[in-house]
Amino acid sequence: MPITSADIELAGRLADAAGAAIRPYFRAEHGLERKGDDSPVTHADKAAEAAMRRLIVAERPMDGIVGEEEGVREGTSGRVWVLDPIDGTRAFISGRPIFGTLIALLDDGWPVLGIIDQPILGERWAGVAGRPTLFNGKPASTRACRSLDKALLATTSPALFEDDQLHAFEHLDAQVMSTVLGGDCYNYACLASGHLDIVVEAGLKLYDFAALVPVVEGAGGRMCDWNGDPLHAGSNGEVVAAGDSARIDDILEALACRGH
């Protein structure tokens, strides 16, 4: 089913609603708690997801929902909204405005619309399959990267990799110009705007990566798993983003080294 202007408009209103829920808690009392997996969650996470879910249920009652905080709501339309109210909660609780709200629309399991919204800085990247990505309403573009030794690589934390994944990442890290740590979804936004060349991560959930795909690819980049396959609802959470798609084979070759 093709993406309509109404879909794009609704996604924007979802981001607006999440931002309105998040901003009062930033650098303020945010009610930090620990979830069962020991990851942090705050009043802002919960309020933002609740606000988005209310809008979807009211306006798209046949669509499914997958959210980080409230789980799955089954739908019947073949479409699913995938929500991460605050991707980068550790940055949020640290007072660092490099987290983001992630909103994706999946059609039969494939990401066809994505938003990365940074509600403190007022920055929004919006991607739709087959269309140019927009950053605050203007086209965003990745940059060319002639070789890995010219590349700026990012990942949130090497501690999030399993041992074999870490070995592979270190093999790639040794070949690039420089590596920056931290950033969560904001890394992919920076890549889409031409400030980073590669992002590599593992262990991501659907709500962590679904929105990123239309944003990065609409800006001229490419996203895939560590085998080079397109990302979808069944992907295993190993993620590569390249600003210059010509570097994908080089990146995958480096990541293929998984020995101990």
C-alpha positions as CSV (number, residue, x, y, z in Angstrom):
1,M,0.0,0.0,0.0
2,P,1.6,3.3,-1.0
3,I,2.4,5.9,1.6
4,T,0.0,8.8,1.5
5,S,0.3,12.4,2.6
6,A,-2.0,11.5,5.4
7,D,0.4,8.9,6.6
8,I,3.3,11.4,6.6
9,E,1.1,14.1,8.3
10,L,0.1,11.6,11.1
11,A,3.8,10.6,11.6
12,G,4.6,14.2,12.1
13,R,1.9,14.7,14.6
14,L,3.1,11.6,16.5
15,A,6.5,13.1,16.7
16,D,5.0,16.4,17.9
17,A,3.0,14.6,20.6
18,A,6.1,12.7,21.8
19,G,8.2,15.8,21.9
20,A,5.5,17.7,24.0
21,A,5.5,14.8,26.4
22,I,9.3,14.6,26.7
23,R,10.5,18.2,27.0
24,P,9.1,18.9,30.5
25,Y,11.2,16.0,31.8
26,F,14.5,16.9,30.2
27,R,17.1,18.1,32.7
28,A,14.3,17.9,35.3
29,E,12.9,15.2,37.6
30,H,12.3,12.3,35.2
31,G,11.4,9.4,37.5
32,L,14.2,7.0,36.5
33,E,13.4,3.3,36.9
34,R,15.0,0.0,35.8
35,K,13.2,-2.4,33.6
36,G,13.5,-6.2,33.8
37,D,16.5,-6.2,31.4
38,D,18.2,-3.5,33.6
39,S,17.8,-0.8,30.9
40,P,16.6,2.6,32.1
41,V,13.1,4.0,31.6
42,T,11.6,7.3,32.7
43,H,8.3,9.1,33.0
44,A,9.2,10.7,29.7
45,D,9.5,7.4,27.8
46,K,6.2,6.2,29.1
47,A,4.3,9.5,28.5
48,A,5.7,9.9,25.0
49,E,4.7,6.4,23.9
50,A,1.3,6.7,25.5
51,A,0.7,10.0,23.6
52,M,1.6,8.4,20.3
53,R,-0.4,5.3,20.9
54,R,-3.5,7.3,21.7
55,L,-3.3,9.1,18.4
56,I,-2.8,5.8,16.4
57,V,-5.7,4.0,18.1
58,A,-8.0,7.0,17.5
59,E,-7.0,7.6,13.8
60,R,-5.8,4.2,12.6
61,P,-7.6,1.6,14.6
62,M,-6.9,-1.2,12.1
63,D,-3.1,-0.7,12.3
64,G,-0.9,-2.6,14.6
65,I,1.5,-1.1,17.1
66,V,4.9,-2.2,18.4
67,G,6.3,0.0,21.1
68,E,9.3,-0.4,23.4
69,E,7.4,0.4,26.6
70,E,3.9,-1.0,26.0
71,G,4.6,-3.9,23.6
72,V,2.4,-5.1,20.8
73,R,-1.1,-4.2,19.7
74,E,-2.3,-6.5,17.0
75,G,-3.8,-5.0,13.8
76,T,-5.6,-6.2,10.7
77,S,-4.4,-3.8,8.0
78,G,-1.0,-5.3,7.3
79,R,0.5,-2.0,8.6
80,V,2.4,-1.6,11.9
81,W,3.6,1.5,13.6
82,V,6.8,0.9,15.4
83,L,7.6,3.3,18.3
84,D,10.7,4.1,20.4
85,P,9.7,7.1,22.4
86,I,13.3,7.8,23.6
87,D,16.1,6.0,21.8
88,G,19.0,6.9,23.9
89,T,17.5,7.0,27.4
90,R,21.0,7.1,29.0
91,A,21.7,10.3,27.0
92,F,18.4,11.7,28.1
93,I,19.0,11.1,31.8
94,S,22.5,12.6,31.4
95,G,21.1,15.8,30.0
96,R,22.6,15.3,26.6
97,P,20.3,16.1,23.6
98,I,21.5,13.3,21.4
99,F,18.6,10.9,22.0
100,G,15.7,10.8,19.6
101,T,12.1,9.6,19.2
102,L,11.8,6.9,16.5
103,I,8.6,6.4,14.5
104,A,8.3,3.9,11.7
105,L,5.5,2.5,9.6
106,L,5.9,-1.0,8.3
107,D,3.9,-2.5,5.5
108,D,3.9,-6.3,5.5
109,G,7.0,-6.1,7.7
110,W,9.1,-3.7,5.6
111,P,9.9,-0.2,6.8
112,V,8.3,2.3,4.4
113,L,8.3,5.5,6.5
114,G,10.6,6.7,9.3
115,I,11.1,9.7,11.5
116,I,14.1,10.5,13.8
117,D,13.0,13.4,16.0
118,Q,15.2,15.3,18.4
119,P,12.7,17.3,20.4
120,I,15.2,19.5,22.4
121,L,17.2,20.7,19.4
122,G,14.1,20.9,17.1
123,E,15.6,18.6,14.6
124,R,13.6,16.1,12.5
125,W,14.6,13.7,9.8
126,A,11.7,12.2,7.8
127,G,12.2,9.4,5.3
128,V,9.7,7.7,3.0
129,A,10.5,4.8,0.7
130,G,11.2,6.0,-2.8
131,R,11.4,9.7,-1.8
132,P,14.3,12.0,-0.7
133,T,14.8,12.3,3.1
134,L,14.0,15.7,4.5
135,F,15.7,17.3,7.4
136,N,13.5,20.0,8.9
137,G,11.7,20.2,5.5
138,K,14.8,20.4,3.3
139,P,16.6,17.5,1.5
140,A,19.3,15.7,3.5
141,S,22.2,13.9,1.8
142,T,24.9,11.5,2.8
143,R,28.4,12.1,1.7
144,A,30.8,10.2,-0.5
145,C,33.5,8.1,1.1
146,R,36.3,6.9,-1.2
147,S,37.7,4.2,1.1
148,L,37.5,2.9,4.6
149,D,40.6,4.7,5.7
150,K,38.8,7.9,5.0
151,A,35.7,6.9,7.0
152,L,34.3,8.1,10.3
153,L,32.7,5.2,12.0
154,A,30.2,5.3,14.9
155,T,28.7,2.9,17.4
156,T,26.8,3.4,20.6
157,S,29.1,1.2,22.7
158,P,31.4,-1.7,22.1
159,A,30.1,-3.2,25.4
160,L,26.8,-4.0,23.5
161,F,28.5,-6.5,21.2
162,E,28.9,-10.2,21.9
163,D,32.5,-11.5,21.8
164,D,32.5,-12.6,18.2
165,Q,30.7,-9.4,17.1
166,L,33.2,-7.3,19.0
167,H,36.1,-9.1,17.3
168,A,34.5,-8.2,13.9
169,F,33.8,-4.6,14.9
170,E,37.4,-4.2,16.1
171,H,38.6,-5.5,12.7
172,L,36.5,-2.8,11.0
173,D,37.6,-0.2,13.5
174,A,41.3,-0.9,12.7
175,Q,40.6,0.0,9.0
176,V,38.7,3.3,9.4
177,M,40.1,6.8,9.9
178,S,38.4,7.3,13.3
179,T,35.6,6.0,15.5
180,V,33.2,7.9,17.8
181,L,31.2,6.3,20.6
182,G,27.7,7.1,21.9
183,G,24.9,8.5,19.9
184,D,22.2,5.9,19.5
185,C,19.8,6.9,16.7
186,Y,21.4,10.3,16.5
187,N,24.4,8.7,14.7
188,Y,22.1,7.6,11.8
189,A,20.7,11.1,11.6
190,C,24.2,12.5,11.4
191,L,25.0,10.0,8.7
192,A,21.9,11.0,6.7
193,S,23.1,14.6,6.8
194,G,26.6,13.8,5.7
195,H,28.6,14.1,9.0
196,L,29.3,10.3,9.6
197,D,30.2,7.6,7.1
198,I,29.4,4.3,8.8
199,V,27.3,3.1,11.8
200,V,27.6,-0.5,13.0
201,E,25.6,-2.0,15.8
202,A,24.2,-5.3,17.1
203,G,21.5,-6.5,19.5
204,L,19.0,-3.9,18.2
205,K,15.3,-4.5,18.5
206,L,12.8,-3.7,15.7
207,Y,11.9,-0.4,17.4
208,D,15.6,0.6,17.5
209,F,16.2,0.3,13.7
210,A,12.9,0.3,11.7
211,A,12.7,4.1,11.5
212,L,16.3,4.5,10.5
213,V,16.0,2.6,7.2
214,P,13.8,5.0,5.2
215,V,15.8,8.0,6.6
216,V,19.2,6.7,5.7
217,E,18.3,5.3,2.3
218,G,16.2,8.3,1.3
219,A,19.4,10.4,1.9
220,G,21.4,8.3,-0.4
221,G,22.9,5.7,2.0
222,R,22.2,2.1,2.5
223,M,21.2,-0.1,5.5
224,C,21.5,-3.8,5.8
225,D,22.4,-6.6,8.3
226,W,25.9,-7.9,8.7
227,N,25.2,-10.4,5.8
228,G,24.2,-7.6,3.5
229,D,20.5,-8.5,3.6
230,P,17.8,-5.7,3.8
231,L,16.4,-4.9,7.2
232,H,12.8,-6.0,8.0
233,A,10.6,-7.1,10.9
234,G,12.4,-10.4,11.1
235,S,16.0,-9.1,11.1
236,N,18.4,-10.2,13.9
237,G,19.4,-6.8,15.1
238,E,22.9,-6.7,13.5
239,V,22.8,-3.4,11.6
240,V,25.1,-1.6,9.2
241,A,24.5,1.9,7.8
242,A,26.7,3.3,5.1
243,G,26.5,6.9,3.8
244,D,28.2,5.8,0.6
245,S,26.7,2.5,-0.6
246,A,30.0,1.8,-2.5
247,R,31.6,1.0,0.9
248,I,29.1,-1.7,1.9
249,D,31.2,-4.6,0.5
250,D,34.3,-3.3,2.3
251,I,32.4,-3.0,5.6
252,L,30.8,-6.5,5.3
253,E,34.2,-8.0,4.4
254,A,35.7,-6.5,7.6
255,L,32.7,-7.7,9.7
256,A,33.0,-11.2,8.3
257,C,36.0,-11.8,10.6
258,R,34.4,-13.2,13.7
259,G,37.1,-15.4,15.2
260,H,38.2,-15.1,18.8
